[in-house]
Every structure is written in C-alpha cells, then in structure tokens.
Amino acid sequence: MALGKYSRVDGRRSTTNYCSTATLVAFVALCLVGVWMMTSSSVVPVQNSDVSTQETKDEVKQQVVESNDSDTRQFEDSSGDLTDDAKKGDGVSFTQDEKNPNPQDNPAVPEKPSENGLEEKQEKPEEKLINEEENKPEDGSTNEAENGENKSGDGEGDSKTEDANSDSGETKTDGGESIADGQGDSEGGSVEKKSELDDSEKKSEENSFETKDGDKVDGQIEEKVEQNENKDSEQNSGERKEDSEAKEQVSNEVFPSGAMSELLNETTTQNGAFLTQAAESKKEKESQQTVYSWKVCNVTAGPDYIPCLDNLQAIKSLPSTKHYEHRERHCPNEPPTCLVSLPEGYKRPIEWPTSRDKIWYYNVPHTKLAEIKGHQNWVKVSGEFLTFPGGGTQFKNGALHYIEFIEESMPDIAWGKRSRVVLDVGCGVASFGGYLFDKDVLTMSFAPKDEHEAQVQFALERGIPGISAVMGTKRLPFPAMVFDVVHCARCRVPWHIEGGKLLLELNRVLRPGGFFVWSATPVYQKLADDVAIWNAMTELMKSMCWELVVIKRDVVNRVAAAIYKKPTSNDCYEKRSQNEPPICADSEDANAAWNVPLQACMHKVPVDASKRGSQWPELWPARLDKSPYWLTSSQVGVYGRAAPEDFTADYEHWKRVVAQSYLNGIGISWSSVRNVMDMRAVYGGFAAALRDLNVWVMNVVSIDSPDTLPIIYERGLFGIYHNWCESFNTYPRSYDLLHADHIFSKTKKKCNLVAVIAEADRILRPEGKLIVRDDVETLGQVENMLRSMHWEIRMTYSKEKEGLLCAQKTMWRPKEMEIIKSAIA
C-alpha cells in the first residue's frame, strides 16, 4: 500500500515538473524574441553614428589640407592665374600673321576676348591666401582656432593630420622624389596644396569679383578679407580673438603670400580632382610608347649651326645675292630635330661683368676676326682666352670714350634717360652696346653671319645682346617707331642706293624725334668715293626731312660723327617740292615686319595725341612701370580687362612670381645668369620684374600672338618677332635661361614639338636653365623629352591641369649623327 501510495505521489510530482519546465522554456523564448526585436531596432542609431563619423573625417580632412597649405606657400605664387587667354594668346591686337598679307582686311574692332579674363583669376587665389595668412601663426603651423576639435594635447590631432588624404598638388625635386598627398612632414619640405574650394567658398569668391566698377585688385581683396573676418566673428567669437593675436605675430616671410598658385588654373571639371581610369591608362600607354631617340646634327657649320641661316641648299639656288639675300633667313622645309654638337673643350662661360673683357677661347674657337681686326682692338687671342679691349673700327681707344663723345656732341641724347633703347647696325663684337650698359641703356645689336667670323657669337658669349640679321630685302623684325637712337659706326651699309630703301627702313623703326648717329668715313674723309657718298646721303636726308643737328670730330679716335634727328610732324613732308621718297599709302601697316619686303616709302608721323609715336615716352626708368599713354580704357587687353588695367595686372603678377618664387624657390643661382629669353613675353612683365638683376631679357612675341611688342619697347625694354616653328636667329649656346610661359602648348598645335624642344636645347647653354609653365599634358611631354636628352629636372610642380617645371641642360650629346642635307656644303 505504501508502495502504491508513494507510486501515486511520484506521478503527480512528475507532471508538475513538466509543466514548470514548459512554462520556463516559453518564457525564455519570449525573452529571446524580445531581445532579438530590440537588437533589430538598434540598427538606425548605428547608421547615424556612421554619418557623424564621416562628417568628422571630412572636417579633419579640411583642416589637414589647410595646415598643409601653409607649408606649400614656398611653391605657390600669390594671386592671379593668367587665365586661359594667357595660355592661348587670344588678344585684341593684330598678330604679325594678320598684318602682313592683307592689312587692309583687318577688322577695326578687335576680337572679343575670353570671359575668363585676368581680373577674375588674378584675384581669387590671392584673396584666399590672404585670409589664410591672417589665421597663420608665425611659426607656419596651423593655430588652435583652425584645428578646433581635431587638436589634442597628446598630439592625436597631429597623427590624424599625417594620415589624412588631401587633394593636393605634387612637387618633385632634384632626385625625382615627389612630396604629395599629405605624406611629407615639415622637415621634408612638404609642398602640398589644397586643390579645390568648398562649393560655397567658390561661389562666394566668384561673386566677389563680378564687379564692373574698375576698383583696384587690392581694394577688392581687402573688402573680401573684411567680409570673411566678420563671418568668422559671428561664428567663432572666441576663436576670432586667438586668430587676431596670431595675425599680429606674423612677420615678413620670404614667401608672404605663397609662391606658386599663379601658375595654376583652378577650374573645376565634372570629375573634380579625380582622373578617370580611361584617362590614366591612355596617358600611361602614350608615355610608354613615346621613346625619343636623339642624334647630333651632321652639318657643315658644326657647333655653330643656325638652321635658318645655314640652309646651304636654299642659298645655292638663289637667283641673286646682290641685296644680301644669302644672309637672310632661309628655313628648311622641316625644322631639324637633331642636337647641335659642342665645341671641343667647351667650358662653363665666364660670368658677367668679367665676360665683357674676356671669354674662353674654346667656347668660340675662331681667330680670323682677331687676325683682321686685332689692330682695331676688336678682339685678341691671349692664351686660353679671347680678350676684348673695348675697341671698334671707329673707337680704337675704347667704346666708353666714344659713347661719351656722342652725348657731348648732342646732349639731348641723354643716355639712360631720354635714350634708353638703341639699335646698333653692323655691330661687330658689340662693344658699343656692351659699354652702353654702364649708361643704363639697352642696345639691340645685329650683324650678318658673314666673313666676319662669329662676331655676334662673340657678343653673346660676352653677355651682350645681339642677333644675326642683315639689312637686305626684307623689313627688320621690329615694330615701327620703337628705337630711341639708331647707330651705325662704319657699318658697311649702302644707305644711299635704290632710293634710300635701306635708310627708309631705319626711318620706319626710329621714333619721331629720335636720333640717327652715323660715324663713317664719308663724314670726315675727302676721298672721291667718300665725297660722292656724302653728297648722295645729304640729298637723301634732306628729302626724308631728317635734320642734321651736328657734325663733330673725335680728336682721340680721329673720326667724326654726323647726328640726324627724325621729324616729329608732317609739315616738312607736305612742303617738299617733290614727293620723293613717296609717302606710304594709308593701307600700308608700318608695324607689319615678318617677311615683309622693303619698300621705298615713308610712313607719316602720328600727330593725334592719343596715337603711339605722337609723344616721347616717359624718361627712364619711369617709363618701365607706367602704362603707355596710348593705351586707353576703351581698349581691351590680352587678358580681357581694360588695356591699362591689363598692363598693370600683368606687371604685378610677374613681380610676385619673380619675388616669391623664381628668386628663391626653384634653385636658380642668379649670379650665373646673364642672357635671358622670354619665349612668350606679352607685355614684358617678366623682364620688367627682373629690372634689379644684372641680366638682360630678349622678349619674343610670336607672330600669331597679340602684337604687344610696341608696348614692350615703350616701357624701355626690347624684343623681337618670331615664329617658333622655325629656328631663332642666334648662335647655339646663346642664353643662360629660357622662360617658356605656355608657349609649348600653343606651338605644338601647329609645329613639331620635338623640333621646338631641340631648338630650345640649341640656343641654351650647357648648365643653363629652362623654366616651363604650361598645362600638365604638355609639361609631361616636355619633361619626357628633356629627360631623354639627359637634362636634370630640378623641380616640377603640378596641380589640377597646370604646372611648373625647372630643368637644367647638361653637357650630354648623343653618339649617333644625323646628316642634314640642307646644311651640307
């Protein structure tokens, strides 16, 4: 019974335990479901957290870029890109190509320039840089107010800065190492540059410059700075106080506004700062496929080869050489792509001013001129040197005495004040121009490549300006009315023949009121030939209305000079009994000078006070800085602004570039630089910015660019027209520095870029420097070519689609040779 009883009790207890267990399992299951539901609902907060994290990252990135931007200033210009117009050369002045064929067909109204003028882009970068400067501490690092939440006491913010990525520019230095994308620290000379502006910042900047009231750039920048300061004050009043204190501590730095941003064209594309894979792959394949193979030019002229003057095939086929046609330009159909050899024993040239007195013999190993002109103190051989006593045919006792003799004879010449730019015809070794530097005078010296072996080459090796040219059948490559004085010291030019056609060319290039100094045997000798020439010249000068102001004898050199003055009005022309030489037709453009045949006529003197040539320029050096009087606000300049403002903006641009970048930022030792060429000069702002250096600049205006060369002369500088699809009229190894601002991208559209680079190599001296500012695509092509020629790439900088390159030519020459049939005798 007991067993049975207990048996029933156990059965009841078992049932109860089963129910309890089931209840517990159900409860736990419900709890798990609840927990699962709660867990699922927590996804939304996680998303919000991610968004917040991304915003924080963006903020960190923004501040990192700003910090890096302060380090980049050494490699950035301050304000003002020279816009697309600056690169394309679209302007309002007629080009030489337009002038020469049918000047009467040229429209009276200039072509409308691009809307992206110099005004807008000149001001944007500087405005932003000034704002950044105000928030930049003295030590160049980002201040606390700028760093905000990112900065921490344990350096966590610095760690984030180093790891952050930024849309920066890239700079490569001597060894080809690149410093980019936030990887360079301050000790490594980080050169990052913020590549894009915030959309709101861009809009704000663009709106701030859309003004038509003609206010100065500085005023607009200051106004914008004040607006930004007020905005900062409203948002961060506490931080503003720290910013103000930091601003007060900023001292004058070497690059106060940065030194490279002016080379950048900060435009935005639909892809932002990122290239497409297709573009990257195409560029890489092209670079891999392009292999440059250089050879040395095998020519009769050897190391002295000038392609357009040594085209012996063309010269042989000339029907006549009576008018020195064989000394004129005859360019080969295809410009050479070979490299000119170096003279054996070539050395680095002696620096100026020592070079005026002596040069290395093996750099210009020619002795013929010393043999035939040594007694006149042109040049002498002295051991391993060629020495230049400073004499000439008409000034055996020194050019400086002769120069002073001329000014004593006609004080109105006033060297270095009224007379700043001089043309020396038949210059010999150019001692006259070399010693005029002592009077602060620039002289364009020229002589033909003739039996007076290498006379212009001697001049250039000495550090004196000169070109190889001749007065033959074509106009000189200069504008009308640009030279203050024209000089001929026994220059062997038959001025009086064929109606005075050659003298009338001097009349074209001489300013009204300018002087012609003629020092030759007909002036002071009484031989029959001399008397006949003097009589013919006297009659010709009278018919041209040139006034003989003085004839004076130099008792030291036993010569004499006759000095004539060009008229400043048309009164004399109208009073002539005979119209000989005739007045040129109104349709004749006096400024057209590229391959234009000479004509035996005279152009009228401008009398309208607003026309160029009606007034003498400002005295030197005031004329350098001032916009010419004949540039008016109604004229549109090259960059789209009113012409006088365009002129000023260009000058300010290049002053900043030179002062903040070229002089200290790209590794050029300017003491070794003397002969400089600006391959695309525009207004001559680059040359003007080098005013205080001991250099001279040959300003080149391309024949298909706006004709701004008269402006360059008006400011007391000089230059020449040229077509870069052809060789330049100079000897190899003529220049210490070439400046190429967007010339290669323009030229490659119509010429063989390889030939243009080969020409740059020809005219640049070994160890000479080439500065290239151009779009990235062209810059890459140029860099590849230079590397293939074993040039040293000293520095490259690029951002978005614009960049800068500085390279140095070496002594390297190829082993293989290429025969140039046109240049073989």
Summary of the structure (lengths in Angstrom):
residues: 825
radius of gyration: 35.7
end to end distance: 145.0
largest distance: 174.8
contacts: 2710
relative contact order: 0.12
helix: 41%
strand: 15%
